[in-house]
Each structure stands twice: as C-alpha cells, then as structure tokens.
Amino acid sequence: MPDAAGPSRSGPDRHAHPHAETRAHRPVRGFRIGKKTHSRSLQLQAIDGLSECASCGYFQRLPELEPGQVADCRRCHGQLGRRRTNPPISTPLAFCIASAVLYLVAIFQPMMTLDLFGRIHAVTLLTGPIELWREGWTLVAMLVLAATVLVPPIVIGLMLAVLMGAARERLPGWVPKLMRRYEYLRPWSMVEVYMLGIFVAYTKLIDLAHVTLGPAVYALAALMLTMAATDSTLDVDQIWRKRRVSRFVRLPDGRRVVVSTVDSTQHALPPAGRLVSCTSCGLVCASEFDLPRDTVLGHCPRCQAAVRLRKPQSLSRCVAMLACAIVLYIPANLYPVMTIVKLSRGGGHTILAGVRELYEAHMLPLALLVFFASITVPVLKIGGLSIMCWCTWRGSAARLVDRARLFRLIVFIGRWSMIDVFMISILVALVRFGGLAQITAEPGMFAFAAVVVVTIFAADSFDPRTMWDVAGMNGVMTPRDVRRITDKTNLETESVAA
C-alpha cells in the first residue's frame, strides 16, 4: 500500500492540504524552481518514489513493489502500480512476435464463406470496409478499416520497437516517443470487439445460409489473446527505470532549467499545487510556486512529453461532446441500422429490433450481450459523464470515490459499443446475392458509430482529478477559486475606496 500523509475526507479539515500533517512536522527543503543558480538557470527537482493517482490527483509515496504486488490509491482505490512476476522484456516480446505472425494470417486468409443455394461468397478482413465505401459510407468504412486493419499492425510494430529498445542497458531516446504513440493508439485497436461482431454476425447468418468459418477467424481469436497477453505481461515501470532523468530541460519561453533528482523519503512533500506529474511516464516534479492549470509547463525531464497540471478546458470540451452524442443518439435508435432483403422481401432493422430477433430465436445470452453493448453502454457513458460534469460544475464533494470508479468503468467499456458497427460491416460484405439476399447499411449505423466515437473522445477529454479539485481535496487553485478571490479583492478595494 502506498505511503501518504493526509487528512480524512470528511470533517472540518476537508479543505486542508493533503500533506498538511507532514509539512507540520518537517520544514520543506530543496523544492525550488525560480531560484537562480547562475545568470539564466532555474532549478527543478524530480522526486523519486512519489506517484500521482490519475483518478483523483492524490500524491503519495509509492514503495518499491515486489513481484506480484499491486499498489492502490489510498483515497479513491485506483491502481497506482503493479509489478509483474514474469520477465519484463522477453515474455511480452514473445507474445508480440506471435501477434505479428497471427495478424499476417488474419489479413491474407479468408474469414467467412457463405453458401446460398449454390452461390458462394467469401470475405476477408478488408471486404467489409470496401463494401461500406462502395455504398457511400466513407467515414464508417474508414473507422472500421482503422480499428481492424490499420491500427493493430501499427501498435504491434510500436510495441516490438519499444521492447527491442528496452532490451538495451540504457533506454534509447526514441523509445519514449514510440511508447506515447502506443498508449494513444492501443484503445483504437479493436480486435477483441471485432471478434464479438463476427460471433453476432455468424448467429444471424446460420438461418439464412450455410456459413463456414475461415482460418482468419481463428487467427483473429488467437491475436486477441496474444495482444491481451502482451499488455498484461508488460511492466511499464521497469522500462521507464532504464531511462535516466535529463539534467536540463527547457521551459516554453526558452529558459533552461537545471534538474536534480531527490528521494521522496528524505524530504517533506510540498503543496500539491506545486507538484506536477507526467501523464506518460509518471515522473513527479516539484516547483517553488503554484503552477498554472491548463498551460504547458514544459517537457518531462525523462520522456520529453508535454507536461500540464490538468487537461486544458476539460469540462467545457466534455460537455460539448456529450451534447453532440445526445443529439446523435436519437437517430441512432430511431432509424434502421441495416436493411435485410431475402427473396425480394424484407425491410429495415433498428438496434432494438436486432436484439428482439435474437431473443425470439432463443439466443438470450447473445441478445443480452448486444443489448448491453449497444443500448446500456452508450446510455451509461452519456449519463455517467453528464453526472460527473454537473457535479464538477457545482463543486460537489458527494460520492467522489464512486464517481472515480464510474469514470474508470466508462473508460474501460467505451469501445465495446462498436460490436454492432462491426457486425453490420461483416453482413454487408458477406450477403450480396442480388434478389436472393441482400444486406445494406442504413443511416442509423452512421449515427450510432458517431455516438461511440464522440463518447470515447468525451471520456478522454474529461480530467477526473478536477472533481477532487473543486471539492477542495487537492489544494489546487481552480478557475472558480481564482474568480472568487478576485471578486473578493475587488469588493474589498471598493469598500476601502468608499
């Protein structure tokens, strides 16, 4: 369990600084930025052994973990760190190489073959995006192509390069850049979601014609497992330990900053408003003065990523995307997502109609899966993020731990709503027999795909640490605090003048 000193979350000291008890016993030493060591140099200190919780913004000391140990935040119970029991480089490297081989099999081999009255039609992983493109759904085709064909090999290649660089005694300078791109692109590699789409499409087709699964389906199933194994065996902290902290960094205005590394156990912790962590490698640095919230403070001394105290305009950007998602969610459910025609008979199908068909076909588990992914998950994302935005705007301190857990759940399940979009792309590519049988995409599919993408971006733009900031739990000056202090100062000035 990480070591941290701080007040309880209730009682008269709710607005006190999280590290008030520590600072009361020992004076703060050594945390300086702004003190000149010579003519144009400033000082900054990188604190070893200190970690910030990404869910609540609580800084706490993190001890050296033993293999198999997991460290959770003392305040919101989010995961701070985890030490793997497997070799940190060779094991994920083996799974990553296996993923590369399986992807080559999946992309070149047939995925499914449909036999309808002697007419045979086979599809590959590329057929679905191509058919959507031909029907005029260009943006949806590009989304499916990126999530199933383009992004998976990119993330596999990035991870191979990262592990090759991490195998060296000293981590090369190009590895942090590749690691940041991997972390950004990995959620958009949706092989596991696509596999569920194949499963749903297969169940819909078995009553229409004879369906044969090709080698690509089995390769994709294995690829899903190997990519998950790569992530689960990867020990990111052990990789970052091979990257030394630079002695100098540059501020945005060009001034040079001298960086020194200190042990968190040897110094008292400064106020949270003077601490900032890198969202890429987790390095915590300290300054002498309170830091601005939204502006770029400089580059991380270890991975060179841009460092901010908080995400810029987090609340306003999230609210704007949520409003867009709510508007798009209405036609996504009212309009049909596809049209199924068999022997010149048929019509449009909405998302709920598809769930009802699965239920009537006595496929209750699959009907529940589609209902959860296509109906429950979008509503949960929109409703949950709306509640968090509202509570943040109000400055509410109620149920902060539950809201932090809800946010982590929303981030985890965000992309699983793409099941219906992938299923439609498979059906459109596979069922193309003219008057015998034909499946085409409809406007509801475009609206639903837009809802999924917009809600993913909304969750990514929201900074959950602001929920704790506005409740006075982090000692960080929020824009509302600045306005309140400014209004109070102006009122006192006017009173004195009067």
C-alpha positions, -999 to 999 in steps of 0.1 A, spaced: 0 0 0 14 34 -9 25 57 19 9 91 21 1 116 48 -32 134 46 -64 143 64 -96 123 62 -122 130 35 -148 143 60 -149 167 89 -138 203 93 -104 197 76 -119 186 43 -104 216 25 -70 212 41 -40 203 21 -35 165 17 0 167 31 -6 192 59 4 167 86 37 160 70 46 197 65 36 205 101 64 182 114 92 190 90 102 220 70 101 218 32 136 215 18 150 217 -16 119 221 -38 129 251 -58 121 265 -92 128 301 -98 160 304 -77 189 313 -100 220 291 -97 237 314 -122 227 340 -147 199 323 -167 194 289 -149 164 278 -128 161 247 -106 136 218 -107 135 187 -87 123 153 -99 110 133 -69 118 96 -69 93 73 -51 63 97 -54 33 89 -75 1 108 -85 -32 90 -88 -46 95 -123 -82 93 -110 -81 117 -80 -48 136 -82 -36 125 -48 2 125 -44 15 97 -23 48 78 -17 50 45 -35 73 19 -21 94 -5 -42 69 -33 -52 78 -69 -50 69 -92 -79 31 -99 -79 23 -68 -57 -3 -42 -67 -4 -7 -52 -38 11 -50 -46 47 -42 -54 52 -5 -81 77 -14 -100 65 -45 -86 29 -47 -74 34 -83 -43 14 -93 -10 32 -89 14 5 -99 18 -32 -104 49 -54 -105 47 -84 -129 61 -118 -119 72 -126 -155 105 -114 -171 97 -78 -181 111 -79 -217 112 -115 -230 77 -125 -222 58 -96 -238 83 -98 -267 73 -134 -273 36 -126 -273 42 -95 -295 61 -116 -322 32 -141 -321 8 -113 -326 26 -102 -357 25 -136 -373 -12 -141 -364 -20 -107 -380 -4 -118 -413 -25 -149 -413 -57 -129 -405 -52 -103 -432 -44 -127 -461 -67 -157 -453 -105 -158 -459 -126 -150 -429 -160 -164 -437 -177 -182 -466 -215 -181 -473 -232 -207 -494 -267 -197 -505 -284 -221 -530 -251 -230 -546 -238 -194 -548 -207 -190 -527 -193 -157 -515 -161 -154 -493 -149 -124 -474 -116 -113 -459 -108 -87 -432 -107 -60 -459 -140 -68 -476 -163 -51 -451 -146 -16 -453 -145 -19 -491 -183 -26 -494 -192 2 -469 -171 25 -491 -189 14 -522 -223 21 -506 -212 56 -498 -205 53 -460 -170 66 -463 -164 77 -427 -177 45 -412 -156 25 -437 -125 44 -426 -134 38 -389 -138 0 -394 -106 -1 -416 -86 18 -390 -98 -3 -360 -94 -37 -376 -68 -34 -404 -45 -4 -399 -41 2 -361 -35 -34 -349 -3 -38 -370 8 -3 -361 5 -10 -323 22 -44 -327 51 -27 -346 54 0 -320 55 -25 -291 81 -46 -309 103 -15 -313 97 -4 -277 107 -39 -264 137 -41 -286 149 -7 -272 141 -17 -237 163 -48 -241 193 -25 -240 210 -15 -208 201 22 -213 167 31 -229 173 50 -262 158 84 -267 134 73 -294 116 48 -272 95 73 -251 81 88 -283 70 53 -295 56 45 -261 34 76 -261 21 67 -295 14 32 -284 -6 43 -254 -27 67 -276 -34 41 -304 -39 10 -283 -75 16 -274 -83 20 -311 -71 -15 -319 -104 -33 -315 -96 -69 -325 -115 -83 -294 -146 -62 -302 -144 -73 -338 -144 -109 -327 -177 -104 -309 -191 -87 -340 -181 -119 -360 -199 -140 -334 -231 -120 -336 -230 -119 -375 -225 -157 -376 -256 -163 -354 -276 -141 -377 -265 -159 -409 -268 -195 -399 -306 -193 -405 -301 -177 -439 -275 -199 -455 -246 -223 -448 -217 -204 -432 -181 -217 -430 -155 -200 -408 -122 -195 -424 -86 -195 -410 -87 -157 -404 -114 -161 -377 -92 -185 -357 -62 -163 -363 -81 -132 -350 -92 -151 -319 -56 -161 -312 -45 -125 -320 -70 -112 -295 -54 -134 -268 -18 -126 -276 -23 -88 -277 -41 -90 -244 -12 -111 -230 13 -86 -243 -4 -58 -223 -8 -80 -192 28 -91 -190 43 -57 -199 59 -39 -169 60 -3 -179 76 9 -147 106 -14 -152 110 0 -187 110 36 -175 136 28 -149 160 23 -177 156 59 -188 176 85 -169 163 119 -159 179 147 -180 200 172 -162 185 201 -181 151 209 -197 137 239 -215 106 260 -205 83 271 -233 99 306 -231 133 291 -238 148 294 -203 170 265 -192 160 246 -160 186 226 -140 170 193 -129 181 173 -99 166 140 -85 157 136 -48 143 108 -28 107 114 -15 116 97 18 143 122 25 122 153 20 88 167 32 63 169 5 54 204 -9 18 216 -15 0 197 -42 -4 228 -63 34 229 -67 36 193 -78 31 180 -114 33 145 -128 40 134 -164 10 115 -177 32 94 -199 60 81 -176 46 91 -142 76 112 -131 67 137 -104 84 171 -104 82 200 -79 84 238 -81 86 266 -56 54 283 -67 18 273 -75 16 261 -111 -10 272 -138 -36 246 -145 -40 244 -183 -9 257 -199 21 236 -210 47 239 -182 75 223 -203 87 189 -212 92 159 -189 129 155 -179 126 118 -185 104 111 -216 101 147 -231 63 146 -232 45 179 -227 36 184 -191 4 201 -178 -11 203 -143 -46 195 -157 -61 188 -191 -70 221 -209 -107 231 -208 -116 196 -196 -151 204 -185 -162 225 -215 -148 201 -241 -165 171 -224 -199 189 -222 -197 199 -259 -190 163 -270 -218 150 -247 -243 174 -263 -233 161 -297 -236 125 -285 -271 131 -271 -282 146 -304 -268 117 -324 -282 90 -301 -318 98 -310 -315 89 -348 -291 61 -339 -321 43 -322 -350 56 -343 -335 50 -378 -327 15 -391 -290 5 -390 -294 -20 -419 -319 -34 -444 -322 -72 -448 -339 -84 -480 -344 -121 -487 -363 -133 -519 -374 -97 -525 -390 -94 -491 -377 -76 -460 -371 -42 -445 -351 -20 -422 -338 -32 -388 -331 -10 -358 -308 -19 -329 -337 -29 -307 -352 -49 -335 -320 -69 -338 -320 -76 -300 -356 -87 -303 -348 -111 -331 -320 -127 -311 -344 -131 -282 -371 -147 -303 -345 -171 -317 -339 -183 -282 -304 -168 -281 -309 -150 -247 -271 -147 -238 -263 -131 -272 -294 -109 -270 -282 -96 -236 -247 -91 -249 -259 -69 -279 -284 -51 -256 -257 -43 -231 -231 -32 -257 -254 -12 -280 -280 2 -256 -267 1 -220 -231 11 -226 -239 43 -246 -265 53 -220 -241 46 -192 -213 67 -208 -236 96 -216 -254 96 -183 -222 89 -162 -202 117 -178 -231 141 -176 -234 135 -139 -196 140 -134 -197 172 -154 -227 185 -134 -211 177 -101 -178 192 -111 -196 224 -123 -214 226 -89 -183 219 -69 -199 189 -52 -179 167 -29 -206 140 -27 -196 104 -36 -162 113 -51 -149 77 -47 -179 63 -65 -176 89 -93 -139 79 -97 -148 43 -101 -176 51 -125 -151 71 -147 -127 42 -148 -155 19 -158 -166 43 -186 -131 44 -200 -128 6 -199 -161 -2 -217 -161 27 -241 -152 9 -272 -173 -22 -268 -203 -5 -283 -186 -9 -317 -200 -45 -319 -230 -35 -339 -209 -14 -364 -185 -43 -370 -214 -68 -373 -230 -47 -400 -197 -43 -419 -194 -82 -420 -230 -87 -430 -229 -61 -458 -197 -77 -472 -210 -113 -469 -246 -111 -480 -246 -98 -516 -267 -121 -537 -289 -96 -555 -326 -107 -555 -319 -138 -534 -305 -120 -504 -290 -86 -498 -280 -66 -467 -272 -29 -469 -262 -3 -443 -286 25 -433 -282 60 -417 -288 46 -382 -254 29 -384 -236 61 -392 -253 79 -363 -245 50 -339 -209 49 -349 -206 86 -344 -221 83 -309 -194 57 -300 -165 78 -313 -178 110 -297 -183 94 -263 -148 79 -264 -134 114 -271 -156 129 -244 -142 105 -218 -107 111 -230 -111 149 -227 -125 148 -191 -100 151 -163 -113 132 -133 -89 150 -110 -109 182 -114 -138 165 -95 -115 164 -64 -100 199 -71 -134 217 -70 -142 198 -38 -110 213 -21 -93 179 -18 -61 186 -37 -50 221 -27 -51 231 -64 -64 266 -74 -93 261 -98 -106 289 -121 -136 293 -98 -113 299 -68 -94 325 -88 -127 343 -97 -139 341 -61 -106 356 -48 -106 383 -75 -142 393 -68 -135 394 -30 -104 415 -36 -123 439 -59 -151 442 -33 -126 450 -5 -109 476 -28 -142 493 -35 -151 493 2 -118 509 11 -122 535 -17 -157 543 -5 
